Amino acid sequence: MKGYKPEWRCTFSVNEGVDEAAGWKARIAWRLRDVADRLEGGGRTLKIDCDVVPAVSREEVDTCLGKGFAVTQGLLTQLAHQAACEDVMRDAKAELFEEENASRH
């Protein structure tokens, strides 16, 4: 009886800037991304490289990326909420944070 073994590979990387060993094409591309970020103001460009074997459709990759960014937004919203609550507490109950402030100085 023949045995079957599924084989797959998935590599995923996110870059925020040019690698030091990058060639001239990559350096120009990152320079253009930097210019675009400055023109738009406040943006952040990420380059995503994804290699999946066996191949999956572009739509499936896009769906996965969308879900990942939705989770990221939820996490960042939760962090912002926690920071806002802490700011309110530091203002309303500064005495609770006095010891922390004293140890920082």
N, C-alpha and C positions, 0 to 999 in steps of 0.2 A: 504494500500500500504506500502510495506516495504521500509524503508529508508536505504540508503547505505552511509557509511562513510569510506573513505580511511584512513588507519592508516599506519604510517611509522616512522622510527627513524633512525637517522644518528649521530653517535658520531665519532669524528675525533680528534686525539691528536698527537702532534709531541714532542718528547723528545730529548734533547741533552745530557742527563746524567742520572745517576741512581738516583732514588728517595731515600730520607733518610730512608724511611720505607721499602725499598725493601728487599726481601729475598736473600739468598746466591746465588741462580741461576742467578737472575737479576744482582747482583754485579759482578759475574764472567763474564757474557755476556758483561757488559759495560767495564770491564777491558780488555777483548779481543778486543772490538771495539777500545778502546784507543790505544792498542798496534798496531792494524792494521793501525790506522790513523798515528801513529808515523813512522811505517815502510814505508808507502806510501809517507809520507811527505806532509803537506799542506792541507790534506783532512779534511772533517768535516762529521762525522757520525750522521745521524738523524734516530730515530726509529719512524715509523709511525704506529699508531694503528687506524684502521678504522672498524667500525661495522655498517652495513647498513641492515635494516629490512624493507621490504622484501629484501632478498639477491639479490645482483647484481653480475655479473660475475667478475672474477679476471681481465679479459681483460678490462672491463668497468672501474674498479677502476684504472687500470694502465693508461688508456687513460686520465682519469680525472687528475691523478697525473702528467702525462706528460704535459698536457695543463697548469696546475698550475705552474709547474717549468718553462715552456716557458714564462709565464707572469712574473715570478720572474726574469728571465734572462733579459727580456726587461726592467723591472724597474731598475735593477742594472746597466744595460748598460746606461740607461738614467742618473742615478746618477753619474756614472763615467764620462760621457760626460760633465755634468754640472760642476763637480769638476775640470776637465781638463780646461774648459773655464775660470773658476774662477782663476785657477793658472796662466793662460796666462794673464788675466786681472790684477792680482796682480803684475805680473812682468812688463807688458807693461805700466800700469797706476797706479803705486804704490800710487800716490798722492790721488787717489780716496778712498784708504783704510787707509790713515794716521789717520783719526779721529777714525776709528774702532780700530786701533792698539794702539792709545793713551788711549782709554777708557779701554783697556784690561790690561794696565800696571799700 
